[in-house]
Amino acid sequence: MTQATAPRPVPQVPMDADAIIVGCGPSGMAAAIELAQAGCSVIVMDMQPAPGGQIFRNLEANIAADRSGGGELLAALGPSYRAGADLIRRFRACTRIDYRSQTTVWEVRTDGTVGWLRGMEAGYLRASRVLLAHGAMERPTPFPGWTLPGVMTAGAVQTLLKAGGLKPTGNVVLAGTGPLLLLLARQLHRLGVKPPLIGRTDHFADGVRAVRHLRRDGLAPVIKGLGWLAHLKLAGVRSVTGLSGLVAEGHEKVEAVSFTVRGRKMRVPCDLLVVHDGIVPAVDIPNGAGLALQWDQANASWRPRTTPNGQAASTLPPGLRPEHCAIRITGDARRIGGAEAAIAHGRLAAQAMLADLGRGGSVSTKAREAVGRTLSARPFLDAAFPPGLSATLPGDDTIVCRCEELTAGALREKIRAGFTNMDALRGETRCGMGPCQGRNCMVTAARLIAECQGADSPALPVFRGRPPIRPLPLGALASLTGLDPRETELLTLEDKPENDREDTTHVPAH
């Protein structure tokens, strides 16, 4: 008998903080403040150079510019933008928050491990709890001509306004649906840019049907939106509803936009076409972490499957996941609701994390009520502004995957040939393997599979997410810091138990 081999000792992996927060928008800042004030050490990773997220992007710099006499932009962006100043100030004042700007997260694991990249430095950090507050993205909208220079999303235009003070010139046409489209049109007009047309895919009947979803707590954002509409109407900005069949025309860049309204074809020359089809949760990080997603049929998008306090669920096999998933999701990354809802849920998620860490009791009733109150307008908005540009699948000639320049027709051909699994389709066509890692094409590819199978499944398939979910330079990969010692062990021949020569069975040669 051989002597039993002693079990290999499991190396201890030190924690770098009590909590790591991914994203520094309204929800991330609110959660960080709540955790820090309770005595927790918090690391906040943010791709941007300053806190604020997309909603409050570059707010500190724009306030400073206003004080020195350049206040036109701040006034145009409105009071909802300026409202984030106090939150940012309180975030900056918390000494227990380690804020790491211009840091990209390229991997998240359910055990609390986060892969980070800053410049050419990269590594891993670990915390007992991780909160994903990475926000939302605009719903991808493939239509003929959408890849032409001069076609931009509303969020991209807002980014240029807030971060660079850049405003468009020439004929700017806006098309699509949702409150952001109206807000942007109002902001542009206040900056002296009068759009010749706002083409909305929603109908008057959508707004009428949505009235039944109105609640008292949700009246404020609705009244605000009606004010935007009134401002644009008084300014003489032309608006049409029921737009369909959008096409961006041009050779080297967009030159005109054509569409149909109530059966009548229209064509409008333009220098810039701004499109927007609503906001959806960004699921790239949850999908890459192996977290459960659910298909939201009404909004034609996925969102993470979580408990009300943001607790995520892992879909990894039992042998590859910890006993308890360390990840929660908050803000628009969990459910679209805007700044106030994101702040409210960030606080609620932080309270739940404190209970996990033994630093506090259960989530307060006040926090739960705040989340319900700030989300009360969402059913009305979802009904009044349903998906429009993405409501129908693109024609065969329309590009779906921008990275690989794959058309809907090319994908349909492969799907009909038997590539009906998302990962198989990706392997065959490279759809979703470019820099965007499927962020712009995954939804459309899944819907094309459902179309070819003759099914409108309530649970459309997704690409299996794998790290890195953002580009990671090889130089940074070669010098990773913070490696888990269990993953750097090399199994060699010396590590293997010796064979018991006496008990070895020998097979005679013939």
N, C-alpha and C positions, 0 to 999 in steps of 0.2 A: 504494500500500500504506500502511496506517496503521501507526503505531508500536505495538508490543506493549505492552499495559497491564501495569505492574509488579504482581506479586501483593500483595494487601493484607497488611501485617504482622499476625501473630497476637499479640494482647496477652497478656502473661504474667499468669497468675492466681496470686497468692501463696498459699501454704499457711498455714493458721492453727494447725495442729498436726500432729504425726506421725500421730496417731490420734484419731478421734472415736468415742465409745461412746454408744450410745442405750440408756438404761436403767441403773438403779443398784441392781439386785437382786444376788443372790449371784454370778451369772455376770459381770455387768458390773463389780462391785467387784473380783472375783478377777482379771479380765483387766486392769483398769486398774492394779492393784498390780504385776502381772507386767511390764507395759510400762513403767511409771514407774521401777521398780527397774533396768530395763535402760537407762535414760537417755532414754527417749522423752517428748516432751511429749504430754499426753493431755487432751482435753476430754470431760467426761462430762455428758450432758444427761439430766435426770430430771424427770418431771412432778410428782413428790412433793416435799414441803418438806424431807425428810431422807432419807439413804440407807437402803436396806434392801429395797426392792421390796415385793411383796405378802407374801412369806414373813416378812421381818423388819421389816414396816411399823411405824414409830413406836417402834422398840425402845429407842433412846436415852432418849426421854422417859419410857417406861414403867419403865426401870431407875431413872431419877432419881426417879420417883414411889415406887418400891419402897423406895428408901433413905430417903425422908422419911415412911415409914409407910403407904403405900398399895399394899401388895404383893399384894393379893388377885388382881388381874387377871394379874399376871406369873406367879404360881403356877398359875393356871388354864390359861394358855396353854402351859405346860409347858417342859421343858428344850430341846426342839428349837427353840423360838422364842428362848430366851435364848442358844442356841449361836452366834447371829450377832453377838454383841457384839464378839468379838475381830476378826472380819473388818471390821466397821465402823470399829473403832479403827485398824486398820492402814491402811484406806483414807483416813481423815481425816489420818493422819500423813504421807502422801506429798505432798511439796511440788510435784512435777511434775504433779499432777492438778489441773486446773481444773474444779471441780465446780460445775455450773450447775443449781441446784434450780428447781422450779416452771417448767420450760422445756418447752414442747411442741414435738415434731418434727412438722412438717406436710408435709415433702417430703424424700425421700432419692434421690439419683441415683447411678448406677453408677460415675461418675467421682470419687466422694468428696465430693460437694457435699451439704450438709444444710441444709434450711430450718428455722428455729427461731422460736419465739414465746414472749415472756415479758411478760405484761401487755399493753400496747399497743405494745411494741417487737418488731420482727421483722426477720429478715434471713437471710443465708446465711453459712455457714462451710464451710471446705474442709480436708480432710486427705488424706494419701497413702493411708490405709486407714480404713475405717469398719467398726465392729463393732455389729451389731444384737443387743442383749441386752434386748429390750423385753418378754420374758416370754410368758405364756399367758393364756388366757381360759377361762371355763366354756363347755362345749358348749351352744349355744342349744337350748332345749327348748320349742317351741311345743305347748301342750296347752290344752284348754278352760279358760278363766278365768285363764290365766297373766299377763294384763295387769291383773288386779284389784289395787288397793292392799292390801298385806298379804301379797303373794306376793313372796318375795325369793330370791335365790340364796345358797348357802352362803358364797361368797366375799364377797358384800356384807355379810352378817352379821359375818363375820370382820373386815372393814374397819372396821365400826362399833365392834367390840370393841377392836381394836388402836389405832385412830386417835382414838376418842372415849371409850373406856371405857363405851360404851353397851351394855346387855344387854336382851334382849326380856323382856316380861312376858306373863302370861296363858298360854293353851294354845298351845304351839309344836310343830307337827308337822313332822317332817323326812321327805322322800321323795326317792328316787333311788338312786344307787349311787356307789361309789368311796370310797377311804380318807378323803377330806376330810369326807364326810358323817359318818363315825364319829368322826373327830377333833373336829369341831365339837360333836357331841352330848355328847362327854365334857367338852369345855371348858365348855359351857353348864351341865352338871350340877354341875361344880365351882364354878360361880358361883351355884349355887342355883336354876337353872332346870331343872326335870325335865320333859323332853318326854313327853307321854302316849303317843307312838307314833313309831317309826322304821319307815317303809315302804320296803323295799329292792326294787328291780327285779331284782337278781341272784338266782340260785337257789343252793341248796346244791350242786346238781350242777355248777355253774360252778366253785366252789371245789375240788371233787373233781377235775375235769378239769384244773384249773390246776396241781395238785401236780406233774405231770410236768415243769413248767417251773422248778421250784425248783432253785436252785443254792446252794452254800455261802455265796458272797459276798452272796447276796440274802436270807439268813435274818433278818438284823437287822430290816429294816422289816416283814417278815411277823410276826415275834414281837411287835413293837411294836403292830401292828394287832390281833393276838389279845389283847393286854393291854387295848386299848380296849374290845373286845367283852366281855371278862370284867368289866371295871369297870362297864359299862352293865348287864350282866345282874345282877350283884350289887346294883346300885342299884335294881333293879326296873323299869328302863326297858323297856317292851314293844317288841318288834321282830318284824316279819313279813317274809318273803322272797317273791319271785315276784309282786310288785305289778305291775298293769297297769291301763290305762284310767283314769289319774289325771284328776280333774276338780276344779278349785277353784270352790266355789259361793259366791254372795253377790251383793249388789246394789251398794251403795256401796263395800264392801270385802269381803275374804274372810271367810266366816262358818263354812264347813265344807269338808272335803275328802272326796271319795268315790273309791273305787277297787275293783278286783276282785283277790281273792287266792284262787287255786285254785278258781275258778269261783264264789266267794261274794262278793256285793256288800257293801261296808262303807262306813260313813259316820261321820266323826269331826268333831265341832265343833272349831274352832280360831280363834285370833286372829292367828296368823302361820303361813304355810306356807313352809318353807324347802326349796327344790329344788336338786338337784345331779345332773348326769349325766356327770361326769368333766371332765377338763381337756384342752384342745387348744391347739396353738400359735396365737398371734395372728398372722395372715397379712396384716393390713391394710397394714403398712409394706412388707414384701417385695412384695406385689401392687402397691402404688402405685409401687414402684421398678422395676417391670417384671422382677422376678426369677421364676425358674421355680418353680412349685409342683407337688407331686405329691399325688394323692388317696390317702388311707390308708383303704382299704375297711373294715378291721377296726374302726377307730375313727371311721368316718363323719365324716371331717374332712380338710382339706388340711394339708400341712406343706411347708416350703421344701425344694427339692431341693438338697442340698449334698454336698460331699465329707465324709469323716469329720472333717476339721479345720475344717469350717464354711464352706469357700469356696462362695459362691453363684454361680449362673449367670444371665446376663441373657437374656431372651427378646425384647429390642428388636431391630429391624432393624440390620444392620451399620452403616449410616450414622448411627445414633442412639446407638450405644454405644461406649465406649472399647475399646481393644485388650485391656485386662485389667480385669475387674470388680473394683472396689476393696472390695467388700462381703463380709464374713463374717457368719455368724449363729451364735449360741451359746445355751446354756442351754435353758430351756423354750420359747423362741421357735423353737428348732430341733427339739427332741425332748423330750417330757415325761419328767422324771426326778427332780424334787425338788431340794432345796437342795444336797445333797452332789454330785449329778451335775452340777448347774449350775456349781458352783465348779470341779469337775474339768475340765469342758469349757471353761470360761472361761480357765483357765490354758493348756490345750492350744491354743485358738484364738489366744491372745496370743503363744505361742511361734511359731506359724505366721506371724503378722503380723510378728514380729521377723525371721524368716528373709526375708520379702518385703522388709523395709526394710533388709536387710543388717546387722542389729544382733545376729544370733545364728545358730546352726546350725539343723538340722532339729528337729522336735518330738521330745522325749525319750521313750524307752521307758517311763519312769516315768509320764509324763503320759498316754500311751495306756492303760497298765494301769489307772490310776486311773479313767479314763472307763469302761472296760469293767467294772470292779468296781462302781462306783456305779450302773451301769445294769442290773446283773445281775438285779435283782428285777422289772424292767419287764415281761418276758414273762409272769410269773406274775400280776402285777396286771392286765395287759390281759385275760388269760383269765378271771380271777376276777371282774372287774367290767366286763363288756361294756356298751356303750351300751344304756340301757333306755328312758328317757322319750323319746328320739329314735329308737328302733329302728323305729317305725312312723311313716309320714307322717300329718300332722294331717288331720282331717276338714274338709269344705268350710267350715264355720262358724267354724273356728279362725283367729284372726289370726296371720299369719306376719310381716308387716312392721309393726312397732309404730309406726314414725315416720309412715307414711302410712295406718295402720289398714287394710291390705289383707289379706283373708282368703285361705286356701288355695283356696277355690272361685273367687274372682275371678282368681287367678293361673292356675288350671287352665283357666279359660274362655279367657284370652288365649293360653295355650300351645296349646290345641286350635285356636285361630284362626290359628295360624301363627307366633306369636312364640316360636320355639324357640331363639333365640340369647339369651344372658344380657343382652347389651347392648341388644338390641332389646326384650326384656321390660322392662328398666329404663326405657328411653326411653318405652315405651308406658304403663307403670303407675306410674312413679316408685319402684318397689320398689328399695331400696338407695340412694336419693338423699337420704335424711334425715340427721340428725346422726350416726347410727351408721355411715353409709357402707357398709352391707351387713354389718357385723360380726354382727348378730343374725339376718339373713334370707338371706344369700347361700347358705349350705349347703342350707337347706330349698328355696329357689327352684331350685337346681341339681338337687336330687333330684326335685322336681316335674316338671322338664323330662324327666329320665330316665324317670320313671314314665309320663308321657304318650306318650313315644316307644317305650315297651315295652322299654326297655333298662336294664341296670344297669351302666353304663359304668365301667371302671376309672379313667377320667380325666374327671371331671365338669367342665363349663365354669365359669369364674369371670367376674365383672364385670371389665372392663378398669379397672384402678386409675388414677386421675389425682389429682394434687395439687390443692387441699390435702386431705390425708387426715384432718385435724382442722379444725374451724372456725377461720377466719382473719379477724379483723375488717378491714373495708375501710380503717379508719384506719391499721392496722399495715401493710397491703399497700401503701398509698400512700407509705409512708416506709421501704421496705425498705433495709437496709444490706448491704454486702458483695456487691453485684451483680457478676456476671461481665461484664466490659467487652465481651466478644464478643456478649453478648445485649442490650446496651443501644445498640449501633450502629444508626443509622437509615440506610437506603439511600435516598438522594435522587437527583434527576435529575443533580446535579453528580457523583455517584459513578459514573454510567454512562459507558461509553466512547462517544465521538462516532461517528456513522455516517460511513462513507466515502461521500461524496456521489457520487464518480465511479463507484463500483461499484454504486450503488443501482439495482435493477431497477424500471422504471416500467411499470405496466400501463396501456395506452392506454384512454381512456374510449370507450364505445360510444355 
